[in-house]
Amino acid sequence: MTRSSAPRLRARAPFSLGPAGRWLAPVVSIVGLLIVGLITLNLLQGGVPFVGGSNGNGRPGTGPDQTLAPSNVIVVPPDVVTVPGSIVYAKAGNIWVQTGKQAKQLTTGGNDTMPSWSPDGTAIYFIRTVDGIGLWPSSGVNREYQLTTPSVMRVDADGSSAPVVVLPGKITQGNRIWQAWIREPVLSPDGHTLAMVSDRPNPSQNDVMLEFYDLTTKKTEVPNLPETSPLGHQDPAWRADGKFLLYVRNGREASRGAPVIDRWDVAKGTASPLTGPGYLEPTYSPDGRYVAATKTSTFGNDLVILDASNGRELMRLTNDGGSWAPVWSPVGDAIAFLHIEGQIVDLKLAMLDGAAPNWTVKSITDLTQVSGLDGSSRPGWFVPKDQLPAPTATPLSSAAPDASGSAAPQ
């Protein structure tokens, strides 16, 4: 396969959150990647809905046909509830920040995805893909291949400067040039370590797995973690104190996906399952005691709240089969999430009422309307310290699930 005939691989294929494949040669890798993309989509059936007249699992979307807002417009309802802080998301391959009733576009070009906040709220990390040419031997001769290479980028949250490259995805091995997969970068609460899923540093041998990148030393750590090859991992999410990180270990049960949320203990350097199959996209509550997640089923995908110590399901937030990608408000009283109606993805807000863990859903309201957000990019939420409630004296829970699924004090 030469430059003129090679298919163009898009790292931001809609709703392929973490395509994980083992690349043995360019031709095999391109075919394999397409196959794995289909596997990943099948894996997320019920986990992330398809855009295109359906709200997941091939079921017709509900709601009337609507005209999508232009690619450079976010429609914020005039009566939207003003939430504290700012929420970041992606639309048409560009990064946006919504503060109150105002939405501001930070990047252009249509190649950006998967944004997340720095802990201090001054910057946003995201993935940018760039088209280019790769070289890989075939029949003893280096041949050219068209690549779409992702890199981790950083941009000031106020849009005052141009984005800069933090970690390039270009891989050079002698006279060979190839690309790594890099997905879902999230910075640790101390601001030193990026967690992501990637097949770096050698895509010809690795699946897309949890990876840590030290911003100071520029060194990479790839923990030796269990996986179901070639499905790999996805959805890293830090706890507020940085002691634990949740991620999803993809799996399958027959023809159906069976994603499991695992928990990485930073101090011990070990991981253990938090849930059984059927959960993905975890996000910690601010106090670290609870986890909001997407629950997959044959009926679609909905949001649930779990006990962070043992993974027990405490309550369901939605029952519409078309909700996913939750992010917990740093204030602790609300969860924002993506929702599909008809063919259009928008941002919604679930307000919680009562005391944990016996919440009720006070209301679910629109934060955007007919805006067509990128469904493969989870939203992120930042609230300045002066808008946060006073911290409680009770420390974060550090209980980990034992083999029986009950909490074992550490």
Disulfide bonds with the S-S distance in Angstrom:
none
